[in-house]
Amino acid sequence: MNMAETLRFREPMARHVSWRAGGPADRFFAPSSIEELAPFLQGLPSGEPILFAGLGSNLLVRDGGFRGTVVLLHAPKKQPRLESGGRVYAEAGVASPKVARFAARAHLTGAEFLSGIPGTVGGALAMNAGCYGGETWDIVERAVTIDRHGELHERSKSEFQIGYRHCALPKEEFFVAAYFALKEGDGERSSARIKELLAKRMASQPLSLPNAGSVFRNPPGDHAARLIESCGLKGLARGGARVSDKHANFIVNPEGAASAADIEGLILQVRDTVLAKTGVALVPEVRIVGEQA
């Protein structure tokens, strides 16, 4: 596969985000390997805006689209790799649940919670994604980044500023891989835990409808879903978007007809209502980029 086959123009981002809404990217590049990515980045203009994406499970591109280049790293055929000392290497485009299952098969523990994160390793690193008591950077030893000049950098955990649903990258570097440091354990028990977490997720979240996972961060000592539900906002609709009846911190696109503006407007409406009624300022954890239509 050559670069011309993986580069597209005016690519509808609704095809690549889990909300199934949003406008086109001016340029869209889906490299087949990290090695193919380097020369592409080297060829971009120095001021070109770049957005790295995976499964698009935490992303909304406004209806006017993204004026720049989207690099899609989702790699469904890529597999994690077992390293020495209980380490698992995974490229950024690998789905997080795949890392959890791979670790369990290798009789390594600590990654089970990744089965509940609906995005890729790259997205999990960028936002320190977490669920069920675990956070991504709890188990990351080091990460590999690439800069705009196509240079790779292997960086230790201590080189990043990590917080709740946040990881600050060096300027103009992007995640391409990570090394997870795990412990030896009972693989069957890990697999059972993964099945338990998936069942819990299916029972509590609207997985059959287009969504982007949790919309808001949990405020200290509370849950965003509880606050939203306490304000009577379950089922609230705006255009084709709706606050889920199953989980109040999810916004769904049930008919596939919601615009990005519908979704963003509903996010703002929920945030403003919760602030007015409870005094708590909810902070979105989804990333919203691009221009209005």
N, C-alpha and C positions, 0 to 999 in steps of 0.2 A: 504494500500500500504506500503510495507516495503522498507528499504533502498536499498536492492539488486535489487529491481525492478526499482529504479530511478537512479541507477549508471550504466553508460555505459563506454566502453573503445574505443579509436580511433573513436570518434564520429565526423562525417563530419560537420564542422561548417558552411558550405554553406547552410545547412538546417535551420540554426538558426540566420543568418544575412540577413538583407533586401536586400543586394546586390546580394545574392545568389551565393557567391563565397568564396573560402577560404579552407584551409586545416583542418585536424582533431585535436581535443583536445585529449591529452593522456587520461584524465579522464573527465567525464561529469556527473554532478549531478543535478537532477531537483527535489528539495524537494517539498513535498506536503504542507508543513507548515513551519513556522519559528521554531517551536518546533522540527521538524525533522532535521533542518539545524544544530542546536547546536551540537549534538553528532557527526555529520559527520565532522564538522570542528575540533572538539577535536581529532578526529582520524587521521588527516592528519599529515605528517611529518612537523617539524617546518620550514624547508626551502622551502616547496612546494609553487611554484607560484600559485596564485589564481586569477581568473578573474570572476567577477560577470557580468552577462549579463541579458537582458530582452528580448525586441523584436529585438535586434541587429540592430537597426535603425541608430546607430551612430558608427558602429564597422566594422573593416575589420581585419580578421585573415589571415595572409600570407599563401601562398600555402604549406609551410612546416609544418604548424600546430602550435599548442600551447603546449609547453612542461610544462604541469602542469594541474591544475584542473579548469574547467569552471563550475561555479554554475549558473544555469538558474533559474531565479526567475519569469519568466512570468507566471502569474496566471489568465487565462481567466475567471475562475469561481468566482474569488474573487470580492467582491463588497466593495466600500468605506462605511464608517460608520459615522453616524451623532453623534457628541459629543455636549456637552453643550456649550453655548456661541458662536454659529456660527462657530464651528470648525468641520472640516471634517478629519477623520482619513483614511488613505489609505496605504496599504502595498506596498512595492517597486515594486512588480510584476504586479500591476494594471496599465492598460494603462492610460496615461494622459488624453485622451479625455473622458474616462469614469468618471473621477473626475469632469470634466467640466459639463457634463450632469447631474451627480448626484447632484452637487451643485445647478444647475438651478432648478431642480425638488424640492429641499429643500428651494427654494426662497432665495438663497445666491448668492451674486455677487462678482466678482473679479477674478474668475477662468476661465472665458470664453476663454481666450487666450490659455489655455491648450488644447483646442480642435484642435489646429493647430500643436501640438507637436506629432510626430508619434511614440513616444517611451513610456516607462513605467515611473512610478513615480521615481524609483531608478535612471534611467538614467537622468531624468530631474533634480533631486537633484544633481547628481554628476557633471553635466556640467552647472548647472544654465541655463537650456534650456529656450529659450524665443522666442516670435514672436508677431507681431501685437501690439507692445508697452508694453508687459508684460514680466516679468522674473519670473521663478519659486520661487526664494527665496524672491521675493516681498511679497508673500502670505504664506510662511512657518513660523510657530511659533516655532516648534521644530521638531527634527527628532530622529528616533530610529536607532541605529547602532548595529552591532554584530562584535565581534573581533574573532581572530583566535582560542581563547579558548572557543568559544561558549557563551561568556558573552554578555548580552544585555546592551546597554547604551542609556539612554534618554538624548539628548543634546539640549540645547537651540540654537537659531540662532546665538547668540553672540559667541558661541564656534567654529564657522567655519569661515575660511577666504574665503569670497565670492567676486567674481569679474565677469566680462563679460565672459560668457561661461566657468566659472570655479568655483569650490568649493573644498577647501582643506580639506580632511578628516584627523582626527587623524591617526597616522601610524597604518596600518593593521587593520582598521575598515571598515565595509561595510554597506551601507544603507539597512535597511529592512522595514522602514515605515516612515511616516511623518504625522504631524498635520498641516492642513491648516487653517489659521485664516481668515474668510471671513465676509462680512457684509450682513445684511438682506436687501432684495431688491425685485424687481419685477422679479419673475421667468420666466414669459412669455417673458419679454424683454430680459432676459439673454438667453433664448432658441432661440429667434430670432437672437440675436447677434452671437450665436454659428453657426446657419445655414448660416448666412452671411459670417462668417470667413471661413467655410468649402467650400462655393461656390467660394470664392476668391481664396482659396488654390487650388481647382480643376481646376480653370481657368488658374492659373499661373504656376502650377508645374506639372511635368510629372509623375503623381501618378499611371498611368497604367503600368509603367515600373519599374523593380527592381532598387532601388536607396537608398541612405542613407541620404536624406535630404540635407541641405546646407553643402557643402564640406568645405568652408572657412568662417572664421569669417569676419564680415564686419569691414573694417578698420575705424578709427575715421573719421567721417564726410563724409563717402562715402559708397558705396555698392560693395561687391565683384563681384556680377553679372554684374554690370555696367562696372567695370574694365575688366573683362574677355571678355565681349561682345565687348568692345571697341578695344580689341586686335585681333578681328576676330576669336575667338576660339570656337564659337558655332558650334557644329557638328564635332569638332576635334575628331578623333578616334585613339585608340591604342589597337590593338588586338580586343577583343570583347567589349571593353569599349568605351563610347562616351560622350562627353560633350553635354548635352541636348540642342536641338534646341528650347525648350520651355522656359527653365530657365538656364542661363549660369552658375549658381553656383551649378548645379546638374550634377553629372556624373551617367549615366545609363548603365545598362547591358541588352540591348534590346532583344538579342536572348538567354540570359541566358548562354552564352558561354564564358564570360569574366573570366579570371583568376584574382586572387588577385593581381598578378604582373602587369597585364594590368591596373587595376584600380589605383594601387599605382603609376605606371609609369606615367599615365595620370595626376594624381594629381601633381606630381613633374614637369611635362612638363608645365602644366598650370601655376603653381607658378613661374617657372623660366622665362617663356615668359612674364608674367605680370610684373615681376620685371625688366626685360631687357627693356621693352617698356614704362613703366610708372614710374619706380622707387619705386613702392609700393610693400612691401614684405607681401604677403598674408599668413595668418597663418591658417593651417587646423584646423577644429573643430571636425573632425572625429578621432576616436582612432584607431591606427594601431598597432597590436600586433603580436607576433609569429615569426617564422623563414621562411626565403626564401626557396623555393623548392630546 
